[in-house]
Amino acid sequence: MTRKERLTERNNQVRKMFYELHGKHKEWRVDAIIDKVGEKMFLASRTVEAILNYEGIYGDAPAPKSQLQLSL
């Protein structure tokens, strides 16, 4: 598996974890969920936010039309 493939898989796992936590804990604020994902994936909160919003180098794949991007 190439480095790009590993990073793409990581980014997909970050997005999946975020949406799972958001579904389970609707009462949590978005930034609390981002912090929790960052802790579990050993990433900075800003990195998690960039991955979720497909920003810059984290735009590894086009955003799915079925998921709404976060405006943070």
Predicted model as a PDB file, atoms N, CA, C, CB and O in Angstrom, pLDDT in the B-factor column:
MODEL        1                                                                  
ATOM      1  N   MET A   1       0.851  -1.168   0.000  1.00 87.00           N  
ATOM      2  CA  MET A   1       0.000   0.000   0.000  1.00 87.00           C  
ATOM      3  C   MET A   1       0.906   1.244   0.000  1.00 87.00           C  
ATOM      4  CB  MET A   1      -0.973  -0.009   1.233  1.00 87.00           C  
ATOM      5  O   MET A   1       1.841   1.337   0.795  1.00 87.00           O  
ATOM      6  N   THR A   2       0.625   2.171  -0.876  1.00 93.00           N  
ATOM      7  CA  THR A   2       1.441   3.370  -0.968  1.00 93.00           C  
ATOM      8  C   THR A   2       1.083   4.364   0.140  1.00 93.00           C  
ATOM      9  CB  THR A   2       1.271   4.021  -2.341  1.00 93.00           C  
ATOM     10  O   THR A   2       0.052   4.236   0.801  1.00 93.00           O  
ATOM     11  N   ARG A   3       1.953   5.351   0.323  1.00 92.00           N  
ATOM     12  CA  ARG A   3       1.725   6.368   1.349  1.00 92.00           C  
ATOM     13  C   ARG A   3       0.420   7.120   1.084  1.00 92.00           C  
ATOM     14  CB  ARG A   3       2.908   7.355   1.402  1.00 92.00           C  
ATOM     15  O   ARG A   3      -0.350   7.386   2.006  1.00 92.00           O  
ATOM     16  N   LYS A   4       0.182   7.454  -0.169  1.00 91.00           N  
ATOM     17  CA  LYS A   4      -1.040   8.179  -0.518  1.00 91.00           C  
ATOM     18  C   LYS A   4      -2.291   7.357  -0.176  1.00 91.00           C  
ATOM     19  CB  LYS A   4      -1.034   8.538  -2.016  1.00 91.00           C  
ATOM     20  O   LYS A   4      -3.280   7.889   0.328  1.00 91.00           O  
ATOM     21  N   GLU A   5      -2.225   6.072  -0.456  1.00 93.00           N  
ATOM     22  CA  GLU A   5      -3.354   5.194  -0.132  1.00 93.00           C  
ATOM     23  C   GLU A   5      -3.583   5.111   1.377  1.00 93.00           C  
ATOM     24  CB  GLU A   5      -3.116   3.790  -0.702  1.00 93.00           C  
ATOM     25  O   GLU A   5      -4.724   5.099   1.837  1.00 93.00           O  
ATOM     26  N   ARG A   6      -2.487   5.055   2.145  1.00 94.00           N  
ATOM     27  CA  ARG A   6      -2.610   5.007   3.610  1.00 94.00           C  
ATOM     28  C   ARG A   6      -3.215   6.301   4.149  1.00 94.00           C  
ATOM     29  CB  ARG A   6      -1.234   4.758   4.261  1.00 94.00           C  
ATOM     30  O   ARG A   6      -4.060   6.263   5.044  1.00 94.00           O  
ATOM     31  N   LEU A   7      -2.793   7.440   3.618  1.00 94.00           N  
ATOM     32  CA  LEU A   7      -3.343   8.718   4.067  1.00 94.00           C  
ATOM     33  C   LEU A   7      -4.807   8.858   3.683  1.00 94.00           C  
ATOM     34  CB  LEU A   7      -2.542   9.876   3.484  1.00 94.00           C  
ATOM     35  O   LEU A   7      -5.606   9.385   4.456  1.00 94.00           O  
ATOM     36  N   THR A   8      -5.160   8.390   2.500  1.00 93.00           N  
ATOM     37  CA  THR A   8      -6.552   8.428   2.074  1.00 93.00           C  
ATOM     38  C   THR A   8      -7.405   7.559   2.985  1.00 93.00           C  
ATOM     39  CB  THR A   8      -6.685   7.969   0.615  1.00 93.00           C  
ATOM     40  O   THR A   8      -8.508   7.948   3.369  1.00 93.00           O  
ATOM     41  N   GLU A   9      -6.896   6.384   3.328  1.00 95.00           N  
ATOM     42  CA  GLU A   9      -7.621   5.492   4.244  1.00 95.00           C  
ATOM     43  C   GLU A   9      -7.756   6.127   5.625  1.00 95.00           C  
ATOM     44  CB  GLU A   9      -6.904   4.131   4.356  1.00 95.00           C  
ATOM     45  O   GLU A   9      -8.822   6.053   6.237  1.00 95.00           O  
ATOM     46  N   ARG A  10      -6.689   6.748   6.121  1.00 96.00           N  
ATOM     47  CA  ARG A  10      -6.758   7.439   7.409  1.00 96.00           C  
ATOM     48  C   ARG A  10      -7.810   8.525   7.385  1.00 96.00           C  
ATOM     49  CB  ARG A  10      -5.404   8.035   7.774  1.00 96.00           C  
ATOM     50  O   ARG A  10      -8.618   8.635   8.307  1.00 96.00           O  
ATOM     51  N   ASN A  11      -7.805   9.329   6.334  1.00 95.00           N  
ATOM     52  CA  ASN A  11      -8.779  10.417   6.221  1.00 95.00           C  
ATOM     53  C   ASN A  11     -10.204   9.881   6.191  1.00 95.00           C  
ATOM     54  CB  ASN A  11      -8.508  11.249   4.966  1.00 95.00           C  
ATOM     55  O   ASN A  11     -11.102  10.457   6.806  1.00 95.00           O  
ATOM     56  N   ASN A  12     -10.410   8.792   5.484  1.00 95.00           N  
ATOM     57  CA  ASN A  12     -11.741   8.175   5.453  1.00 95.00           C  
ATOM     58  C   ASN A  12     -12.150   7.672   6.831  1.00 95.00           C  
ATOM     59  CB  ASN A  12     -11.772   7.022   4.448  1.00 95.00           C  
ATOM     60  O   ASN A  12     -13.313   7.790   7.215  1.00 95.00           O  
ATOM     61  N   GLN A  13     -11.200   7.110   7.577  1.00 97.00           N  
ATOM     62  CA  GLN A  13     -11.494   6.630   8.927  1.00 97.00           C  
ATOM     63  C   GLN A  13     -11.817   7.789   9.868  1.00 97.00           C  
ATOM     64  CB  GLN A  13     -10.311   5.824   9.475  1.00 97.00           C  
ATOM     65  O   GLN A  13     -12.692   7.668  10.725  1.00 97.00           O  
ATOM     66  N   VAL A  14     -11.114   8.913   9.711  1.00 97.00           N  
ATOM     67  CA  VAL A  14     -11.396  10.110  10.525  1.00 97.00           C  
ATOM     68  C   VAL A  14     -12.817  10.589  10.249  1.00 97.00           C  
ATOM     69  CB  VAL A  14     -10.369  11.250  10.224  1.00 97.00           C  
ATOM     70  O   VAL A  14     -13.569  10.880  11.179  1.00 97.00           O  
ATOM     71  N   ARG A  15     -13.184  10.672   8.978  1.00 96.00           N  
ATOM     72  CA  ARG A  15     -14.537  11.119   8.617  1.00 96.00           C  
ATOM     73  C   ARG A  15     -15.593  10.162   9.154  1.00 96.00           C  
ATOM     74  CB  ARG A  15     -14.674  11.245   7.090  1.00 96.00           C  
ATOM     75  O   ARG A  15     -16.617  10.591   9.684  1.00 96.00           O  
ATOM     76  N   LYS A  16     -15.339   8.862   9.016  1.00 97.00           N  
ATOM     77  CA  LYS A  16     -16.284   7.856   9.494  1.00 97.00           C  
ATOM     78  C   LYS A  16     -16.462   7.962  11.005  1.00 97.00           C  
ATOM     79  CB  LYS A  16     -15.809   6.446   9.112  1.00 97.00           C  
ATOM     80  O   LYS A  16     -17.586   7.933  11.505  1.00 97.00           O  
ATOM     81  N   MET A  17     -15.347   8.083  11.732  1.00 97.00           N  
ATOM     82  CA  MET A  17     -15.411   8.189  13.184  1.00 97.00           C  
ATOM     83  C   MET A  17     -16.181   9.435  13.611  1.00 97.00           C  
ATOM     84  CB  MET A  17     -14.004   8.211  13.777  1.00 97.00           C  
ATOM     85  O   MET A  17     -16.970   9.390  14.555  1.00 97.00           O  
ATOM     86  N   PHE A  18     -15.951  10.546  12.915  1.00 97.00           N  
ATOM     87  CA  PHE A  18     -16.652  11.782  13.243  1.00 97.00           C  
ATOM     88  C   PHE A  18     -18.159  11.600  13.092  1.00 97.00           C  
ATOM     89  CB  PHE A  18     -16.161  12.933  12.352  1.00 97.00           C  
ATOM     90  O   PHE A  18     -18.920  11.939  13.998  1.00 97.00           O  
ATOM     91  N   TYR A  19     -18.587  11.072  11.963  1.00 96.00           N  
ATOM     92  CA  TYR A  19     -20.022  10.937  11.721  1.00 96.00           C  
ATOM     93  C   TYR A  19     -20.663   9.900  12.640  1.00 96.00           C  
ATOM     94  CB  TYR A  19     -20.272  10.562  10.271  1.00 96.00           C  
ATOM     95  O   TYR A  19     -21.833  10.037  13.000  1.00 96.00           O  
ATOM     96  N   GLU A  20     -19.914   8.866  13.023  1.00 97.00           N  
ATOM     97  CA  GLU A  20     -20.441   7.896  13.989  1.00 97.00           C  
ATOM     98  C   GLU A  20     -20.636   8.548  15.360  1.00 97.00           C  
ATOM     99  CB  GLU A  20     -19.494   6.681  14.107  1.00 97.00           C  
ATOM    100  O   GLU A  20     -21.681   8.377  15.988  1.00 97.00           O  
ATOM    101  N   LEU A  21     -19.628   9.294  15.822  1.00 97.00           N  
ATOM    102  CA  LEU A  21     -19.752   9.973  17.113  1.00 97.00           C  
ATOM    103  C   LEU A  21     -20.854  11.022  17.085  1.00 97.00           C  
ATOM    104  CB  LEU A  21     -18.426  10.624  17.501  1.00 97.00           C  
ATOM    105  O   LEU A  21     -21.582  11.196  18.062  1.00 97.00           O  
ATOM    106  N   HIS A  22     -20.973  11.717  15.962  1.00 96.00           N  
ATOM    107  CA  HIS A  22     -22.020  12.733  15.838  1.00 96.00           C  
ATOM    108  C   HIS A  22     -23.403  12.090  15.914  1.00 96.00           C  
ATOM    109  CB  HIS A  22     -21.867  13.513  14.516  1.00 96.00           C  
ATOM    110  O   HIS A  22     -24.325  12.651  16.505  1.00 96.00           O  
ATOM    111  N   GLY A  23     -23.537  10.922  15.319  1.00 96.00           N  
ATOM    112  CA  GLY A  23     -24.817  10.219  15.369  1.00 96.00           C  
ATOM    113  C   GLY A  23     -25.158   9.707  16.761  1.00 96.00           C  
ATOM    114  O   GLY A  23     -26.321   9.716  17.164  1.00 96.00           O  
ATOM    115  N   LYS A  24     -24.139   9.258  17.498  1.00 96.00           N  
ATOM    116  CA  LYS A  24     -24.363   8.723  18.838  1.00 96.00           C  
ATOM    117  C   LYS A  24     -24.584   9.822  19.878  1.00 96.00           C  
ATOM    118  CB  LYS A  24     -23.188   7.863  19.248  1.00 96.00           C  
ATOM    119  O   LYS A  24     -25.338   9.637  20.833  1.00 96.00           O  
ATOM    120  N   HIS A  25     -23.929  10.955  19.687  1.00 95.00           N  
ATOM    121  CA  HIS A  25     -23.936  12.018  20.699  1.00 95.00           C  
ATOM    122  C   HIS A  25     -24.415  13.335  20.083  1.00 95.00           C  
ATOM    123  CB  HIS A  25     -22.523  12.196  21.315  1.00 95.00           C  
ATOM    124  O   HIS A  25     -23.649  14.291  19.966  1.00 95.00           O  
ATOM    125  N   LYS A  26     -25.645  13.370  19.707  1.00 94.00           N  
ATOM    126  CA  LYS A  26     -26.191  14.571  19.058  1.00 94.00           C  
ATOM    127  C   LYS A  26     -26.145  15.796  19.967  1.00 94.00           C  
ATOM    128  CB  LYS A  26     -27.626  14.320  18.620  1.00 94.00           C  
ATOM    129  O   LYS A  26     -26.172  16.929  19.488  1.00 94.00           O  
ATOM    130  N   GLU A  27     -26.074  15.566  21.284  1.00 96.00           N  
ATOM    131  CA  GLU A  27     -26.053  16.694  22.213  1.00 96.00           C  
ATOM    132  C   GLU A  27     -24.666  17.343  22.312  1.00 96.00           C  
ATOM    133  CB  GLU A  27     -26.503  16.235  23.592  1.00 96.00           C  
ATOM    134  O   GLU A  27     -24.540  18.450  22.834  1.00 96.00           O  
ATOM    135  N   TRP A  28     -23.625  16.661  21.812  1.00 95.00           N  
ATOM    136  CA  TRP A  28     -22.276  17.208  21.874  1.00 95.00           C  
ATOM    137  C   TRP A  28     -22.097  18.316  20.843  1.00 95.00           C  
ATOM    138  CB  TRP A  28     -21.238  16.103  21.653  1.00 95.00           C  
ATOM    139  O   TRP A  28     -22.691  18.285  19.766  1.00 95.00           O  
ATOM    140  N   ARG A  29     -21.274  19.284  21.193  1.00 96.00           N  
ATOM    141  CA  ARG A  29     -20.912  20.332  20.230  1.00 96.00           C  
ATOM    142  C   ARG A  29     -19.953  19.734  19.204  1.00 96.00           C  
ATOM    143  CB  ARG A  29     -20.264  21.573  20.950  1.00 96.00           C  
ATOM    144  O   ARG A  29     -19.240  18.771  19.487  1.00 96.00           O  
ATOM    145  N   VAL A  30     -19.950  20.319  18.019  1.00 95.00           N  
ATOM    146  CA  VAL A  30     -19.098  19.817  16.931  1.00 95.00           C  
ATOM    147  C   VAL A  30     -17.631  19.861  17.336  1.00 95.00           C  
ATOM    148  CB  VAL A  30     -19.318  20.638  15.644  1.00 95.00           C  
ATOM    149  O   VAL A  30     -16.890  18.920  17.051  1.00 95.00           O  
ATOM    150  N   ASP A  31     -17.197  20.924  17.989  1.00 96.00           N  
ATOM    151  CA  ASP A  31     -15.787  21.017  18.367  1.00 96.00           C  
ATOM    152  C   ASP A  31     -15.400  19.958  19.398  1.00 96.00           C  
ATOM    153  CB  ASP A  31     -15.483  22.405  18.915  1.00 96.00           C  
ATOM    154  O   ASP A  31     -14.248  19.526  19.426  1.00 96.00           O  
ATOM    155  N   ALA A  32     -16.333  19.535  20.240  1.00 97.00           N  
ATOM    156  CA  ALA A  32     -16.055  18.459  21.193  1.00 97.00           C  
ATOM    157  C   ALA A  32     -15.864  17.133  20.463  1.00 97.00           C  
ATOM    158  CB  ALA A  32     -17.195  18.340  22.222  1.00 97.00           C  
ATOM    159  O   ALA A  32     -15.010  16.329  20.838  1.00 97.00           O  
ATOM    160  N   ILE A  33     -16.646  16.911  19.438  1.00 97.00           N  
ATOM    161  CA  ILE A  33     -16.504  15.682  18.643  1.00 97.00           C  
ATOM    162  C   ILE A  33     -15.175  15.703  17.891  1.00 97.00           C  
ATOM    163  CB  ILE A  33     -17.690  15.525  17.645  1.00 97.00           C  
ATOM    164  O   ILE A  33     -14.483  14.688  17.818  1.00 97.00           O  
ATOM    165  N   ILE A  34     -14.825  16.845  17.340  1.00 97.00           N  
ATOM    166  CA  ILE A  34     -13.547  16.981  16.630  1.00 97.00           C  
ATOM    167  C   ILE A  34     -12.384  16.716  17.583  1.00 97.00           C  
ATOM    168  CB  ILE A  34     -13.415  18.391  16.000  1.00 97.00           C  
ATOM    169  O   ILE A  34     -11.427  16.033  17.219  1.00 97.00           O  
ATOM    170  N   ASP A  35     -12.461  17.249  18.791  1.00 97.00           N  
ATOM    171  CA  ASP A  35     -11.414  17.006  19.786  1.00 97.00           C  
ATOM    172  C   ASP A  35     -11.305  15.524  20.115  1.00 97.00           C  
ATOM    173  CB  ASP A  35     -11.692  17.805  21.062  1.00 97.00           C  
ATOM    174  O   ASP A  35     -10.198  14.994  20.209  1.00 97.00           O  
ATOM    175  N   LYS A  36     -12.428  14.854  20.290  1.00 97.00           N  
ATOM    176  CA  LYS A  36     -12.444  13.428  20.620  1.00 97.00           C  
ATOM    177  C   LYS A  36     -11.835  12.596  19.485  1.00 97.00           C  
ATOM    178  CB  LYS A  36     -13.885  12.961  20.908  1.00 97.00           C  
ATOM    179  O   LYS A  36     -11.058  11.674  19.734  1.00 97.00           O  
ATOM    180  N   VAL A  37     -12.191  12.926  18.244  1.00 98.00           N  
ATOM    181  CA  VAL A  37     -11.612  12.219  17.089  1.00 98.00           C  
ATOM    182  C   VAL A  37     -10.107  12.456  17.044  1.00 98.00           C  
ATOM    183  CB  VAL A  37     -12.276  12.686  15.758  1.00 98.00           C  
ATOM    184  O   VAL A  37      -9.337  11.529  16.790  1.00 98.00           O  
ATOM    185  N   GLY A  38      -9.689  13.691  17.287  1.00 97.00           N  
ATOM    186  CA  GLY A  38      -8.262  14.008  17.301  1.00 97.00           C  
ATOM    187  C   GLY A  38      -7.505  13.206  18.343  1.00 97.00           C  
ATOM    188  O   GLY A  38      -6.402  12.724  18.084  1.00 97.00           O  
ATOM    189  N   GLU A  39      -8.096  13.060  19.525  1.00 97.00           N  
ATOM    190  CA  GLU A  39      -7.468  12.258  20.584  1.00 97.00           C  
ATOM    191  C   GLU A  39      -7.324  10.803  20.158  1.00 97.00           C  
ATOM    192  CB  GLU A  39      -8.284  12.345  21.881  1.00 97.00           C  
ATOM    193  O   GLU A  39      -6.268  10.201  20.346  1.00 97.00           O  
ATOM    194  N   LYS A  40      -8.374  10.242  19.592  1.00 97.00           N  
ATOM    195  CA  LYS A  40      -8.357   8.830  19.214  1.00 97.00           C  
ATOM    196  C   LYS A  40      -7.417   8.555  18.041  1.00 97.00           C  
ATOM    197  CB  LYS A  40      -9.760   8.371  18.863  1.00 97.00           C  
ATOM    198  O   LYS A  40      -6.801   7.491  17.972  1.00 97.00           O  
ATOM    199  N   MET A  41      -7.308   9.511  17.123  1.00 97.00           N  
ATOM    200  CA  MET A  41      -6.490   9.300  15.921  1.00 97.00           C  
ATOM    201  C   MET A  41      -5.100   9.943  16.031  1.00 97.00           C  
ATOM    202  CB  MET A  41      -7.214   9.859  14.700  1.00 97.00           C  
ATOM    203  O   MET A  41      -4.315   9.895  15.084  1.00 97.00           O  
ATOM    204  N   PHE A  42      -4.796  10.552  17.204  1.00 97.00           N  
ATOM    205  CA  PHE A  42      -3.513  11.205  17.429  1.00 97.00           C  
ATOM    206  C   PHE A  42      -3.257  12.320  16.411  1.00 97.00           C  
ATOM    207  CB  PHE A  42      -2.389  10.178  17.371  1.00 97.00           C  
ATOM    208  O   PHE A  42      -2.170  12.421  15.842  1.00 97.00           O  
ATOM    209  N   LEU A  43      -4.271  13.149  16.195  1.00 97.00           N  
ATOM    210  CA  LEU A  43      -4.181  14.270  15.266  1.00 97.00           C  
ATOM    211  C   LEU A  43      -4.601  15.547  15.974  1.00 97.00           C  
ATOM    212  CB  LEU A  43      -5.057  14.028  14.014  1.00 97.00           C  
ATOM    213  O   LEU A  43      -5.362  15.510  16.941  1.00 97.00           O  
ATOM    214  N   ALA A  44      -4.106  16.662  15.495  1.00 97.00           N  
ATOM    215  CA  ALA A  44      -4.535  17.955  16.016  1.00 97.00           C  
ATOM    216  C   ALA A  44      -5.975  18.221  15.598  1.00 97.00           C  
ATOM    217  CB  ALA A  44      -3.604  19.089  15.520  1.00 97.00           C  
ATOM    218  O   ALA A  44      -6.420  17.759  14.547  1.00 97.00           O  
ATOM    219  N   SER A  45      -6.689  18.957  16.414  1.00 97.00           N  
ATOM    220  CA  SER A  45      -8.088  19.288  16.102  1.00 97.00           C  
ATOM    221  C   SER A  45      -8.198  19.996  14.760  1.00 97.00           C  
ATOM    222  CB  SER A  45      -8.693  20.167  17.207  1.00 97.00           C  
ATOM    223  O   SER A  45      -9.128  19.741  13.995  1.00 97.00           O  
ATOM    224  N   ARG A  46      -7.258  20.880  14.471  1.00 96.00           N  
ATOM    225  CA  ARG A  46      -7.280  21.611  13.196  1.00 96.00           C  
ATOM    226  C   ARG A  46      -7.106  20.658  12.018  1.00 96.00           C  
ATOM    227  CB  ARG A  46      -6.177  22.684  13.171  1.00 96.00           C  
ATOM    228  O   ARG A  46      -7.707  20.867  10.964  1.00 96.00           O  
ATOM    229  N   THR A  47      -6.302  19.628  12.180  1.00 96.00           N  
ATOM    230  CA  THR A  47      -6.112  18.643  11.119  1.00 96.00           C  
ATOM    231  C   THR A  47      -7.402  17.870  10.882  1.00 96.00           C  
ATOM    232  CB  THR A  47      -4.964  17.676  11.471  1.00 96.00           C  
ATOM    233  O   THR A  47      -7.795  17.644   9.737  1.00 96.00           O  
ATOM    234  N   VAL A  48      -8.058  17.468  11.959  1.00 97.00           N  
ATOM    235  CA  VAL A  48      -9.335  16.762  11.830  1.00 97.00           C  
ATOM    236  C   VAL A  48     -10.339  17.651  11.103  1.00 97.00           C  
ATOM    237  CB  VAL A  48      -9.883  16.346  13.225  1.00 97.00           C  
ATOM    238  O   VAL A  48     -11.048  17.188  10.210  1.00 97.00           O  
ATOM    239  N   GLU A  49     -10.399  18.915  11.481  1.00 96.00           N  
ATOM    240  CA  GLU A  49     -11.318  19.854  10.835  1.00 96.00           C  
ATOM    241  C   GLU A  49     -11.015  19.972   9.343  1.00 96.00           C  
ATOM    242  CB  GLU A  49     -11.230  21.237  11.504  1.00 96.00           C  
ATOM    243  O   GLU A  49     -11.936  19.989   8.526  1.00 96.00           O  
ATOM    244  N   ALA A  50      -9.741  20.054   8.983  1.00 96.00           N  
ATOM    245  CA  ALA A  50      -9.352  20.159   7.571  1.00 96.00           C  
ATOM    246  C   ALA A  50      -9.725  18.889   6.802  1.00 96.00           C  
ATOM    247  CB  ALA A  50      -7.835  20.423   7.450  1.00 96.00           C  
ATOM    248  O   ALA A  50     -10.162  18.962   5.654  1.00 96.00           O  
ATOM    249  N   ILE A  51      -9.556  17.741   7.429  1.00 96.00           N  
ATOM    250  CA  ILE A  51      -9.923  16.474   6.783  1.00 96.00           C  
ATOM    251  C   ILE A  51     -11.423  16.436   6.540  1.00 96.00           C  
ATOM    252  CB  ILE A  51      -9.486  15.262   7.648  1.00 96.00           C  
ATOM    253  O   ILE A  51     -11.868  16.049   5.459  1.00 96.00           O  
ATOM    254  N   LEU A  52     -12.206  16.834   7.536  1.00 95.00           N  
ATOM    255  CA  LEU A  52     -13.664  16.816   7.400  1.00 95.00           C  
ATOM    256  C   LEU A  52     -14.155  17.752   6.305  1.00 95.00           C  
ATOM    257  CB  LEU A  52     -14.312  17.191   8.715  1.00 95.00           C  
ATOM    258  O   LEU A  52     -15.152  17.473   5.640  1.00 95.00           O  
ATOM    259  N   ASN A  53     -13.448  18.866   6.123  1.00 94.00           N  
ATOM    260  CA  ASN A  53     -13.862  19.855   5.135  1.00 94.00           C  
ATOM    261  C   ASN A  53     -13.138  19.710   3.794  1.00 94.00           C  
ATOM    262  CB  ASN A  53     -13.632  21.234   5.681  1.00 94.00           C  
ATOM    263  O   ASN A  53     -13.284  20.555   2.910  1.00 94.00           O  
ATOM    264  N   TYR A  54     -12.349  18.625   3.647  1.00 93.00           N  
ATOM    265  CA  TYR A  54     -11.620  18.376   2.397  1.00 93.00           C  
ATOM    266  C   TYR A  54     -10.773  19.568   1.997  1.00 93.00           C  
ATOM    267  CB  TYR A  54     -12.591  18.037   1.274  1.00 93.00           C  
ATOM    268  O   TYR A  54     -10.720  19.924   0.820  1.00 93.00           O  
ATOM    269  N   GLU A  55     -10.108  20.191   2.965  1.00 92.00           N  
ATOM    270  CA  GLU A  55      -9.304  21.388   2.700  1.00 92.00           C  
ATOM    271  C   GLU A  55      -7.889  21.017   2.280  1.00 92.00           C  
ATOM    272  CB  GLU A  55      -9.262  22.289   3.938  1.00 92.00           C  
ATOM    273  O   GLU A  55      -7.326  20.030   2.753  1.00 92.00           O  
ATOM    274  N   GLY A  56      -7.324  21.817   1.388  1.00 87.00           N  
ATOM    275  CA  GLY A  56      -5.924  21.709   1.008  1.00 87.00           C  
ATOM    276  C   GLY A  56      -5.491  20.306   0.658  1.00 87.00           C  
ATOM    277  O   GLY A  56      -6.097  19.641  -0.181  1.00 87.00           O  
ATOM    278  N   ILE A  57      -4.426  19.863   1.318  1.00 89.00           N  
ATOM    279  CA  ILE A  57      -3.871  18.541   1.013  1.00 89.00           C  
ATOM    280  C   ILE A  57      -4.769  17.415   1.483  1.00 89.00           C  
ATOM    281  CB  ILE A  57      -2.507  18.390   1.643  1.00 89.00           C  
ATOM    282  O   ILE A  57      -4.537  16.258   1.130  1.00 89.00           O  
ATOM    283  N   TYR A  58      -5.785  17.721   2.266  1.00 87.00           N  
ATOM    284  CA  TYR A  58      -6.705  16.703   2.763  1.00 87.00           C  
ATOM    285  C   TYR A  58      -7.887  16.506   1.827  1.00 87.00           C  
ATOM    286  CB  TYR A  58      -7.200  17.074   4.145  1.00 87.00           C  
ATOM    287  O   TYR A  58      -8.791  15.729   2.133  1.00 87.00           O  
ATOM    288  N   GLY A  59      -7.895  17.187   0.711  1.00 81.00           N  
ATOM    289  CA  GLY A  59      -8.939  17.009  -0.290  1.00 81.00           C  
ATOM    290  C   GLY A  59      -8.591  15.849  -1.194  1.00 81.00           C  
ATOM    291  O   GLY A  59      -8.594  15.988  -2.417  1.00 81.00           O  
ATOM    292  N   ASP A  60      -8.286  14.693  -0.598  1.00 72.00           N  
ATOM    293  CA  ASP A  60      -7.813  13.535  -1.346  1.00 72.00           C  
ATOM    294  C   ASP A  60      -8.858  12.939  -2.264  1.00 72.00           C  
ATOM    295  CB  ASP A  60      -7.339  12.490  -0.404  1.00 72.00           C  
ATOM    296  O   ASP A  60      -8.530  12.249  -3.229  1.00 72.00           O  
ATOM    297  N   ALA A  61     -10.108  13.204  -1.963  1.00 64.00           N  
ATOM    298  CA  ALA A  61     -11.203  12.703  -2.792  1.00 64.00           C  
ATOM    299  C   ALA A  61     -12.292  13.765  -2.781  1.00 64.00           C  
ATOM    300  CB  ALA A  61     -11.746  11.311  -2.274  1.00 64.00           C  
ATOM    301  O   ALA A  61     -12.421  14.508  -1.808  1.00 64.00           O  
ATOM    302  N   PRO A  62     -13.070  13.846  -3.842  1.00 61.00           N  
ATOM    303  CA  PRO A  62     -14.160  14.826  -3.819  1.00 61.00           C  
ATOM    304  C   PRO A  62     -15.139  14.518  -2.702  1.00 61.00           C  
ATOM    305  CB  PRO A  62     -14.891  14.853  -5.166  1.00 61.00           C  
ATOM    306  O   PRO A  62     -15.417  13.354  -2.411  1.00 61.00           O  
ATOM    307  N   ALA A  63     -15.654  15.550  -2.088  1.00 61.00           N  
ATOM    308  CA  ALA A  63     -16.609  15.376  -0.993  1.00 61.00           C  
ATOM    309  C   ALA A  63     -17.866  14.685  -1.512  1.00 61.00           C  
ATOM    310  CB  ALA A  63     -16.965  16.742  -0.348  1.00 61.00           C  
ATOM    311  O   ALA A  63     -18.410  15.076  -2.545  1.00 61.00           O  
ATOM    312  N   PRO A  64     -18.322  13.672  -0.807  1.00 60.00           N  
ATOM    313  CA  PRO A  64     -19.561  13.015  -1.231  1.00 60.00           C  
ATOM    314  C   PRO A  64     -20.735  13.977  -1.152  1.00 60.00           C  
ATOM    315  CB  PRO A  64     -19.838  11.774  -0.370  1.00 60.00           C  
ATOM    316  O   PRO A  64     -20.843  14.762  -0.210  1.00 60.00           O  
ATOM    317  N   LYS A  65     -21.596  13.915  -2.127  1.00 59.00           N  
ATOM    318  CA  LYS A  65     -22.736  14.822  -2.158  1.00 59.00           C  
ATOM    319  C   LYS A  65     -23.751  14.510  -1.065  1.00 59.00           C  
ATOM    320  CB  LYS A  65     -23.407  14.760  -3.511  1.00 59.00           C  
ATOM    321  O   LYS A  65     -24.546  15.373  -0.692  1.00 59.00           O  
ATOM    322  N   SER A  66     -23.729  13.277  -0.546  1.00 55.00           N  
ATOM    323  CA  SER A  66     -24.701  12.895   0.473  1.00 55.00           C  
ATOM    324  C   SER A  66     -24.355  13.442   1.850  1.00 55.00           C  
ATOM    325  CB  SER A  66     -24.809  11.394   0.540  1.00 55.00           C  
ATOM    326  O   SER A  66     -25.229  13.541   2.712  1.00 55.00           O  
ATOM    327  N   GLN A  67     -23.082  13.803   2.072  1.00 54.00           N  
ATOM    328  CA  GLN A  67     -22.687  14.318   3.376  1.00 54.00           C  
ATOM    329  C   GLN A  67     -22.508  15.821   3.282  1.00 54.00           C  
ATOM    330  CB  GLN A  67     -21.390  13.640   3.874  1.00 54.00           C  
ATOM    331  O   GLN A  67     -21.927  16.331   2.325  1.00 54.00           O  
ATOM    332  N   LEU A  68     -23.008  16.516   4.272  1.00 52.00           N  
ATOM    333  CA  LEU A  68     -22.840  17.960   4.318  1.00 52.00           C  
ATOM    334  C   LEU A  68     -21.489  18.282   4.916  1.00 52.00           C  
ATOM    335  CB  LEU A  68     -23.969  18.629   5.126  1.00 52.00           C  
ATOM    336  O   LEU A  68     -21.099  17.689   5.922  1.00 52.00           O  
ATOM    337  N   GLN A  69     -20.766  19.216   4.310  1.00 56.00           N  
ATOM    338  CA  GLN A  69     -19.517  19.641   4.879  1.00 56.00           C  
ATOM    339  C   GLN A  69     -19.800  20.591   6.035  1.00 56.00           C  
ATOM    340  CB  GLN A  69     -18.625  20.304   3.817  1.00 56.00           C  
ATOM    341  O   GLN A  69     -20.791  21.321   6.037  1.00 56.00           O  
ATOM    342  N   LEU A  70     -18.934  20.561   6.984  1.00 58.00           N  
ATOM    343  CA  LEU A  70     -19.094  21.405   8.157  1.00 58.00           C  
ATOM    344  C   LEU A  70     -18.574  22.799   7.874  1.00 58.00           C  
ATOM    345  CB  LEU A  70     -18.373  20.801   9.363  1.00 58.00           C  
ATOM    346  O   LEU A  70     -17.564  22.962   7.189  1.00 58.00           O  
ATOM    347  N   SER A  71     -19.236  23.777   8.380  1.00 54.00           N  
ATOM    348  CA  SER A  71     -18.756  25.150   8.296  1.00 54.00           C  
ATOM    349  C   SER A  71     -18.300  25.549   9.690  1.00 54.00           C  
ATOM    350  CB  SER A  71     -19.864  26.126   7.747  1.00 54.00           C  
ATOM    351  O   SER A  71     -19.104  25.918  10.546  1.00 54.00           O  
ATOM    352  N   LEU A  72     -17.000  25.466   9.894  1.00 54.00           N  
ATOM    353  CA  LEU A  72     -16.476  25.750  11.230  1.00 54.00           C  
ATOM    354  C   LEU A  72     -15.728  27.046  11.251  1.00 54.00           C  
ATOM    355  CB  LEU A  72     -15.578  24.633  11.706  1.00 54.00           C  
ATOM    356  O   LEU A  72     -15.215  27.446  12.296  1.00 54.00           O  
TER     357      LEU A  72                                                      
ENDMDL                                                                          
END                                                                             
